[in-house]
């Protein structure tokens, strides 16, 4: 019986040593994995900080009325439905019906707007207003946390829609874009629906 107990003790001892070795290897692997994860998180945070430190422009399409000294407008809803300018006129606002683009800088660095353009869904034509543009002279800097807006007489859009229809293009909406100093272009998320009478 004694001979039977000795081999068992040796196997138990050997098993304990192996368990310690495996445990140490697992700990080393866990530590290295944790270090790798922390390094990845640190790198991700640096990338995020770099992205957040730059300019982050967002564009919004507006529709309203402009007179010689001011513009009364509101964002175009997702439906793209035109607001009735008669309601504004009833409230005492008079002037030209306009569409416009509002650019807001959500970043930490200034951005520069070089050009704004009126574009059409379903057509190739586009309009770059120069003398007809209502707003600050371009190029224009937009600082962090601030915004700028530019407008154009909506009648220009109506004329281009009518001309495009004569070439059998199907215009379904009107939106605007702003070109940044970096060459990148941003667009309004919504578009004005084009009514049949245009």
C-alpha positions in Angstrom: 0.0 0.0 0.0 2.9 2.3 0.7 4.1 1.9 -2.8 0.8 3.0 -4.1 0.9 6.3 -2.0 4.3 7.5 -3.1 3.5 7.8 -6.8 0.3 9.6 -6.0 2.1 12.2 -3.9 4.6 12.7 -6.7 1.9 13.2 -9.3 0.1 15.7 -7.0 3.3 17.6 -6.5 3.9 17.7 -10.2 0.4 18.8 -10.9 0.7 21.6 -8.4 3.9 22.9 -10.1 2.2 22.7 -13.5 -0.8 24.6 -12.1 1.5 27.3 -10.8 3.3 27.6 -14.1 0.0 27.8 -16.0 -1.4 30.4 -13.6 1.7 32.6 -14.0 1.4 32.3 -17.8 -2.2 33.3 -17.6 -1.4 36.3 -15.5 1.3 37.4 -17.9 -1.1 37.1 -20.8 -3.8 39.0 -18.9 -1.3 41.8 -18.1 -0.1 42.1 -21.6 -3.7 42.0 -22.9 -4.6 44.8 -20.5 -1.6 46.9 -21.5 -2.6 46.5 -25.2 -6.2 47.5 -24.4 -5.0 50.6 -22.5 -2.7 51.5 -25.4 -5.6 51.2 -27.8 -7.9 53.3 -25.7 -5.2 56.0 -25.3 -4.6 56.0 -29.1 -8.4 56.2 -29.7 -8.7 59.1 -27.3 -5.9 61.0 -29.0 -7.6 60.5 -32.4 -10.9 61.7 -30.9 -9.3 64.8 -29.4 -7.6 65.5 -32.8 -11.0 65.2 -34.5 -12.8 67.3 -31.9 -10.1 70.0 -32.0 -10.8 70.8 -35.7 -13.7 72.5 -37.3 -17.0 70.5 -37.5 -19.4 72.3 -39.8 -23.1 71.4 -40.2 -25.3 72.8 -42.8 -29.1 73.5 -42.5 -31.5 74.6 -45.2 -33.7 77.7 -44.5 -36.7 79.3 -46.2 -38.1 82.7 -45.5 -38.4 86.4 -46.5 -35.6 89.0 -46.8 -35.9 92.7 -46.9 -33.2 95.4 -47.2 -32.1 95.1 -43.6 -33.0 91.6 -42.3 -34.0 88.0 -43.0 -36.9 86.1 -41.3 -36.4 82.4 -41.9 -36.8 79.0 -40.4 -35.3 75.5 -41.0 -36.9 73.5 -43.8 -38.5 70.4 -42.2 -37.7 66.8 -43.2 -40.9 66.7 -45.3 -39.4 69.5 -47.5 -42.7 71.3 -47.5 -42.5 75.0 -48.4 -43.9 77.3 -45.8 -46.5 79.8 -47.0 -44.8 83.2 -47.2 -48.2 84.8 -46.9 -48.3 84.0 -43.2 -45.1 86.0 -42.7 -46.5 88.9 -44.8 -49.6 88.9 -42.6 -47.4 89.4 -39.6 -45.9 92.5 -41.2 -42.8 91.0 -42.8 -42.3 92.1 -46.4 -39.6 91.4 -49.0 -38.2 88.7 -51.2 -38.9 85.0 -50.7 -35.5 83.3 -50.2 -33.9 80.0 -49.5 -30.6 79.9 -47.6 -27.9 77.8 -46.0 -26.9 78.2 -42.3 -23.5 76.8 -41.5 -22.7 76.1 -37.8 -19.2 75.3 -36.6 -19.4 72.7 -33.8 -15.6 72.3 -33.6 -12.8 74.0 -31.7 -11.1 75.6 -34.7 -12.4 78.2 -37.2 -13.5 77.1 -40.7 -13.6 79.1 -43.9 -16.5 79.1 -46.3 -15.4 79.7 -49.9 -18.6 79.2 -51.9 -22.3 78.4 -51.5 -24.3 76.6 -54.3 -27.9 75.9 -54.9 -28.3 72.3 -56.2 -31.2 70.2 -57.5 -32.1 66.6 -56.9 -32.7 64.8 -60.2 -30.9 67.5 -62.4 -27.4 68.5 -63.4 -27.8 72.2 -63.2 -26.6 74.2 -60.2 -26.6 77.9 -59.2 -23.6 79.7 -57.7 -25.0 83.1 -56.6 -22.4 85.9 -56.6 -24.0 89.4 -56.8 -27.4 87.9 -55.9 -26.1 86.4 -52.7 -27.5 87.8 -49.5 -25.1 87.5 -46.6 -21.4 88.1 -45.7 -18.9 88.4 -48.4 -17.1 85.2 -49.3 -14.7 83.7 -48.4 -15.9 84.0 -44.8 -14.5 82.6 -41.6 -16.9 80.9 -39.1 -15.4 80.7 -35.6 -15.9 77.9 -33.1 -19.4 77.7 -31.7 -20.7 80.3 -34.2 -22.7 80.3 -37.4 -23.2 82.2 -40.6 -26.1 82.2 -43.1 -26.4 83.0 -46.8 -29.6 83.4 -48.9 -30.7 83.7 -52.5 -33.9 84.7 -54.1 -36.0 81.6 -54.6 -37.1 82.8 -58.0 -33.6 81.8 -59.3 -34.3 78.2 -58.3 -37.7 78.3 -59.9 -36.2 79.5 -63.2 -33.6 76.7 -63.2 -36.3 74.1 -62.4 -38.4 75.3 -65.3 -35.4 75.2 -67.6 -34.4 71.7 -66.5 -37.9 70.4 -67.2 -37.6 71.6 -70.7 -34.6 69.2 -71.1 -36.7 66.4 -69.6 -34.9 66.4 -66.3 -37.1 65.4 -63.3 -36.3 67.8 -60.5 -37.6 66.5 -57.2 -35.9 68.9 -54.7 -33.7 71.9 -54.0 -30.9 71.9 -51.5 -27.7 73.9 -50.9 -24.0 73.1 -50.3 -21.1 75.1 -48.9 -17.5 74.6 -50.0 -14.9 74.9 -47.3 -11.4 76.3 -47.7 -10.0 72.7 -47.4 -11.9 71.8 -50.6 -14.4 69.7 -48.8 -18.1 70.4 -49.4 -21.0 70.0 -46.9 -24.7 69.8 -47.9 -28.0 70.5 -46.2 -29.6 67.3 -44.9 -33.1 68.4 -46.1 -34.3 69.6 -49.4 -37.2 71.7 -50.5 -39.8 69.7 -52.4 -40.5 71.1 -55.8 -44.2 71.8 -56.4 -45.7 71.1 -59.9 -46.4 74.8 -60.5 -42.7 75.7 -60.5 
